[in-house]
Amino acid sequence: MKPPSHAALERARAVDGELYFGGMRLSELAARVGRTPFYAYDREALRARVDELRAALPAQISLHYAMKANPMPALVAHMTALVDGIDVASAGELAVALDAGADPREVSFAGPGKSEAELAQAAAAGILVNCESMREIALLGEISRRTGRAARVAVRVNPDFELKSSGMKMGGGPKQFGIDAEQVPAALAEIARQGLSFEGFHIFSGSQNLRAESICEAQNKAYELALRLSAHAPGPVRVLNLGGGFGIPYFPGERPLDLAPIGANLAALVERAGREMPQAELVIELGRYLVGEAGIYVCRVVDRKVSRGEVFLVTDGGLHHHLAASGNFGQVLRKNYPVAIGTKMDGAAREIASVVGPLCTPLDLLADRMELSQADVGDLVVVFQSGAYGRSASPGGFLSHPAPVEVLV
């Protein structure tokens, strides 16, 4: 029986035997970049993904980009022009978002352990702070009194449910994220006491989910929870961030997410909100789903070794640049990302080979005994689905090798 294939490899386009990406052949792109390894992001693919979402979701849904998925400044500037808002997770990300031209009124800040300095910067910028503890509420109260300007706040809620089948659970049970749902009424009372400008709720249950029914269930539960909590709010709910969780297919056998049922479910929630929370803007916050499939990581074969009958393609890239592809970014069982020899996409000669990097650790593995076109020194290896949680989520300082280049094409 034929093994399951990678969805990304099925969709990859080749011209004259080479991967065609960003309007050019891979060798031309590599020459333009000037050196390997590098990340490349396709601006037209980013635009197409946003257009696809706009077509599938109700027009009333606001689409936000969670820039922790990829904070490259040029990419953030491109996304800012396409989406309705930007979600940041640090003061550093906030600076990038504002430099990119994001409207401060449409920027929100989430994450546990925000420092007093970060909260002061957020309040000064006039962005929405998703409060994750009573400490943050108290600090924002002090900052607001000091500046004479009430900080804009929402409550990030740790819900009493989980997003089923999610790759990473961000809510439900004991979590460092948000305020437990049962403690939110007290937090809302404190927001009123501190004189802060309450705007709504942020409820993010989990990420990387390929099951539409699970996402719909989580959205429905998040809405119901927000509706219950709104009875304790010091003002009307003006923003309800339902989170994201939309996944992309990384591994063999995984198929793309079906947006149709999600769009239908959100349409029903929009209709309900019009009656039950008429001032509320419903927000979907997506990172990986917006940018993950629009990026590739490219490295060059620098050595070809055969050890006791197994082929190893040694490259100038590795886990220090792309931790997720190495299997060391939360995978329970290591599975291969979609990997190809980009300069020999149609290679007739095939082999089972492992793609490894230059680091002195057996963890430095980009492809483990994968069927690939037969490669030689100088060929370019491509890791697909690399637009999210790539360079910025990897231990770039490990063993002091050069950092990869990033380009938007």
C-alpha positions in Angstrom: 0.0 0.0 0.0 1.3 3.4 -0.9 2.2 5.6 2.1 0.2 8.8 2.7 1.6 11.9 1.0 2.3 15.4 2.2 -0.4 17.9 1.0 2.2 20.6 0.5 4.2 18.4 -1.8 1.1 17.6 -3.9 0.6 21.3 -4.5 4.2 22.3 -5.1 4.8 23.7 -8.6 8.0 22.9 -10.6 9.4 24.5 -13.7 12.2 22.7 -15.6 12.6 20.4 -12.7 13.0 23.1 -10.1 10.6 24.4 -7.5 8.8 27.6 -8.7 8.3 29.9 -5.8 7.5 33.6 -5.5 7.4 34.0 -9.3 10.8 32.5 -10.0 12.8 29.2 -10.0 14.5 28.2 -6.8 18.0 28.6 -8.2 17.1 32.2 -9.3 15.7 32.9 -5.9 18.8 31.6 -4.1 21.0 33.8 -6.4 18.9 36.8 -5.5 19.1 36.1 -1.8 22.9 35.7 -2.1 23.5 32.9 0.3 21.9 29.9 2.1 20.2 29.1 4.4 17.2 31.4 4.0 13.5 31.7 4.6 11.3 33.0 1.7 7.7 34.2 2.1 5.4 34.6 -0.9 3.4 37.8 -0.7 0.8 36.6 -3.2 0.2 33.4 -1.3 -0.3 35.5 1.8 -2.9 37.7 0.0 -4.6 34.6 -1.4 -5.0 33.1 2.0 -6.6 36.2 3.4 -8.9 36.4 0.3 -9.9 32.8 0.9 -10.8 33.5 4.4 -12.8 36.6 3.5 -14.8 34.6 1.0 -15.5 31.8 3.6 -16.3 33.8 6.7 -19.1 36.3 7.3 -18.2 39.9 6.4 -18.9 41.0 10.0 -16.0 38.9 11.3 -12.8 40.9 12.0 -9.6 39.1 11.0 -6.6 39.7 13.1 -3.0 38.5 12.5 -1.2 37.0 15.6 2.3 38.2 14.7 4.0 35.8 17.1 3.7 33.3 14.2 6.1 35.4 12.1 7.3 38.8 13.2 9.5 39.6 10.2 8.9 43.4 9.8 8.3 43.3 6.0 5.8 40.5 6.3 4.0 42.3 9.2 3.8 45.4 7.1 2.3 43.4 4.2 -0.2 41.6 6.5 -1.2 44.9 8.2 -2.6 46.1 4.8 -4.6 42.9 4.4 -6.2 42.2 7.8 -8.3 44.2 10.3 -6.0 44.1 13.3 -2.7 42.8 14.7 -2.2 40.9 17.9 1.1 41.2 19.7 2.7 39.3 22.6 5.5 41.6 23.7 6.6 45.3 23.6 9.1 44.3 20.9 6.3 43.0 18.7 4.2 46.1 19.5 7.0 48.3 18.1 7.2 46.2 14.9 3.4 46.5 14.5 3.3 50.2 15.0 6.3 50.7 12.7 4.4 48.7 10.1 1.5 51.1 10.2 -1.0 49.2 12.3 -3.8 51.3 13.7 -3.3 51.3 17.5 -7.0 51.0 17.9 -6.9 47.6 16.2 -3.8 46.3 18.0 -4.2 44.0 21.1 -1.6 42.6 23.5 -1.8 39.2 25.1 0.6 37.1 27.1 1.3 36.2 30.7 3.8 38.1 32.8 3.7 41.5 31.0 6.1 43.8 32.7 5.1 47.2 34.1 7.2 48.9 31.4 5.3 46.9 28.7 2.0 47.8 30.2 3.0 51.5 30.3 4.0 51.3 26.6 0.8 49.6 25.7 -1.3 52.2 27.5 0.6 55.1 26.0 0.1 53.6 22.5 -3.6 53.3 23.1 -3.8 49.7 22.2 -6.1 47.1 23.8 -4.5 45.1 26.6 -5.8 41.6 27.2 -5.4 41.3 31.0 -4.2 37.9 32.3 -4.0 38.5 36.0 -5.2 40.8 38.8 -1.7 42.1 39.0 -2.0 43.5 35.4 -5.3 45.1 36.2 -3.8 46.8 39.3 -0.8 48.0 37.4 -2.9 49.4 34.6 -5.0 51.2 37.2 -1.8 52.9 38.6 -0.6 53.8 35.1 -4.0 55.2 34.1 -4.1 57.4 37.2 -0.6 58.6 36.6 -1.2 59.5 33.0 -4.8 60.7 33.3 -5.8 58.3 30.5 -7.8 55.2 31.1 -6.1 52.1 29.6 -8.2 50.1 27.2 -8.6 46.5 28.5 -10.2 43.2 27.8 -10.1 40.1 30.0 -8.3 37.1 28.6 -10.4 34.2 30.0 -9.0 30.7 30.8 -12.1 28.8 29.8 -13.6 25.8 31.5 -13.3 23.7 28.3 -10.5 22.7 25.9 -10.3 22.8 22.1 -10.5 19.1 21.1 -7.9 17.7 18.8 -5.7 20.8 19.0 -2.0 20.5 18.6 -1.4 22.8 21.6 -4.0 23.5 24.3 -4.0 27.2 25.4 -7.0 27.0 27.7 -9.0 24.7 30.0 -7.7 23.2 33.2 -4.8 24.9 35.1 -3.0 27.3 32.7 -0.6 30.2 32.9 -2.8 31.9 30.3 -5.6 34.2 31.2 -7.8 34.4 34.2 -9.8 31.4 35.2 -13.4 31.8 34.1 -14.7 31.4 37.7 -12.5 34.3 38.8 -13.5 36.7 35.9 -16.4 38.3 37.8 -14.0 39.5 40.5 -11.6 40.7 37.8 -14.4 42.7 36.1 -15.3 44.3 39.4 -11.7 45.3 39.9 -11.5 46.8 36.3 -14.5 49.0 37.3 -12.9 49.9 40.6 -9.6 50.9 38.8 -11.5 53.1 36.3 -10.2 51.2 33.3 -11.9 51.3 29.9 -13.4 47.8 29.6 -13.9 46.6 26.0 -14.5 42.8 26.1 -13.1 39.3 26.3 -10.3 37.2 24.7 -10.9 33.4 24.7 -8.3 31.3 23.0 -8.6 27.6 23.5 -5.9 26.0 21.4 -4.0 25.9 18.2 -3.2 23.8 15.1 -6.6 22.1 14.7 -7.6 20.4 11.4 -11.1 19.4 12.6 -13.7 22.0 11.7 -16.3 20.5 14.1 -13.9 20.9 17.0 -13.2 24.6 16.1 -16.9 25.3 15.8 -17.6 23.7 19.1 -14.9 25.8 20.8 -16.3 29.0 19.2 -19.8 28.2 20.4 -18.6 27.5 23.9 -16.4 30.7 23.9 -19.4 32.7 22.8 -21.7 31.2 25.5 -19.0 31.8 28.1 -18.6 35.4 27.1 -22.3 35.9 27.1 -22.6 34.6 30.7 -19.6 36.7 31.8 -21.0 39.9 30.2 -23.6 40.0 32.9 -20.8 41.0 35.3 -19.1 43.4 33.0 -18.8 47.2 33.9 -19.9 48.1 30.4 -21.1 46.6 27.1 -18.9 44.1 25.3 -17.4 45.8 22.3 -14.8 43.2 21.4 -15.1 39.4 21.6 -12.0 37.7 20.4 -12.9 34.0 19.8 -9.3 33.0 19.2 -8.2 30.9 16.3 -6.9 27.3 16.3 -7.1 26.9 12.5 -4.5 24.3 11.5 -2.4 23.6 8.4 -1.4 20.1 7.2 2.2 19.4 8.1 2.5 15.6 8.1 1.7 12.7 5.8 -2.0 12.0 5.5 -3.2 15.4 7.0 -5.6 17.3 4.8 -6.4 21.0 4.7 -9.0 22.5 7.0 -12.5 22.7 5.6 -13.6 26.4 6.1 -17.2 26.0 5.0 -18.7 24.7 8.3 -16.6 27.2 10.3 -18.0 30.0 8.1 -21.6 28.8 8.6 -21.1 28.5 12.4 -19.7 32.0 12.6 -22.6 33.3 10.6 -24.9 31.9 13.2 -22.9 33.5 16.0 -22.9 36.9 14.3 -26.7 36.7 14.1 -26.9 35.8 17.8 -24.5 38.5 18.8 -26.6 41.1 16.9 -29.4 40.3 19.4 -27.5 39.4 22.5 -24.3 41.6 22.4 -25.3 44.2 19.8 -22.1 46.3 20.3 -19.7 43.4 20.1 -17.2 43.1 17.2 -16.4 39.4 16.7 -12.7 38.7 16.1 -10.9 35.7 14.8 -7.2 35.7 15.7 -5.0 33.7 13.3 -1.2 33.3 13.0 -0.1 30.0 11.6 -3.1 29.6 9.3 -2.4 33.0 7.6 1.3 32.6 7.0 2.4 29.0 7.6 1.9 27.7 4.1 3.3 30.8 2.4 6.9 30.2 3.5 9.8 27.9 2.7 13.1 27.2 4.3 16.0 26.5 2.0 19.4 25.1 2.7 22.2 23.7 0.6 23.7 20.2 0.6 27.4 20.6 1.6 28.2 16.9 2.0 26.8 13.5 1.0 27.7 10.6 3.3 26.8 6.9 3.4 27.0 5.3 6.8 26.5 1.6 7.0 24.1 1.7 4.1 22.2 4.8 5.0 22.4 8.1 3.1 22.9 11.4 4.9 22.6 14.7 3.2 24.5 17.2 5.3 23.3 20.8 4.8 24.3 24.2 6.0 20.9 24.5 7.8 19.3 22.8 10.7 17.4 22.9 14.0 19.1 26.2 15.0 17.2 27.8 12.2 14.1 25.6 12.0 13.4 23.9 15.3 9.9 22.8 14.4 11.0 20.8 11.3 13.6 19.0 13.4 10.7 17.7 15.6 11.8 19.5 18.7 9.1 22.1 18.9 6.4 20.2 20.8 6.0 17.1 18.7 5.3 14.0 20.9 6.3 11.6 18.1 8.7 13.0 15.5 7.2 13.1 11.9 8.7 14.5 8.8 7.7 17.9 7.5 7.2 18.1 3.8 10.8 18.2 2.4 12.0 18.1 -1.2 15.2 18.5 -3.2 14.1 21.8 -4.7 16.5 21.7 -7.6 15.4 18.2 -8.6 11.7 18.2 -8.0 11.1 15.8 -10.9 14.2 13.7 -10.3 13.8 10.2 -11.8 16.4 8.8 -9.5 14.9 8.4 -6.0 16.5 7.3 -2.7 15.8 7.0 1.0 17.9 9.7 2.7 18.1 11.7 5.9 18.7 15.4 5.8 20.8 16.7 8.6 22.5 19.9 9.6 26.0 20.9 10.7 25.3 20.8 14.5 27.0 18.4 16.9 23.8 16.7 18.0 21.7 13.8 16.6 18.7 16.1 17.1 19.8 18.2 14.1 17.5 16.3 11.7 15.3 17.9 9.0 14.2 14.7 7.3 14.5 11.2 8.7 14.8 8.4 6.2 12.5 10.1 3.7 12.1 9.3 0.0 13.7 12.1 -1.9 15.2 12.8 -5.3 18.8 11.7 -5.3 20.8 14.7 -4.3 24.4 15.9 -4.7 26.6 18.5 -3.1 25.2 21.9 -4.2 21.6 20.9 -4.5 19.0 22.9 -2.5 16.8 21.3 0.1 13.4 22.9 0.7 11.3 22.6 3.8 7.7 23.6 3.1 5.0 24.9 5.5 7.8 27.1 7.0 6.1 30.5 7.2 5.1 30.2 10.9 7.2 29.6 14.0 10.4 29.3 12.0 13.4 31.5 12.5 12.0 33.4 15.5 11.0 30.2 17.3 14.4 28.5 16.9 17.6 28.6 19.0 19.6 30.7 16.6 22.5 31.1 18.9 23.1 27.4 19.4 26.7 26.5 18.3 27.1 30.0 16.9 26.4 29.3 13.2 25.3 32.2 11.0 21.6 33.2 11.1 19.5 32.6 8.1 18.3 35.4 5.8 14.6 36.2 5.5 13.0 37.6 2.3 9.5 38.5 1.2 9.1 37.9 -2.5 
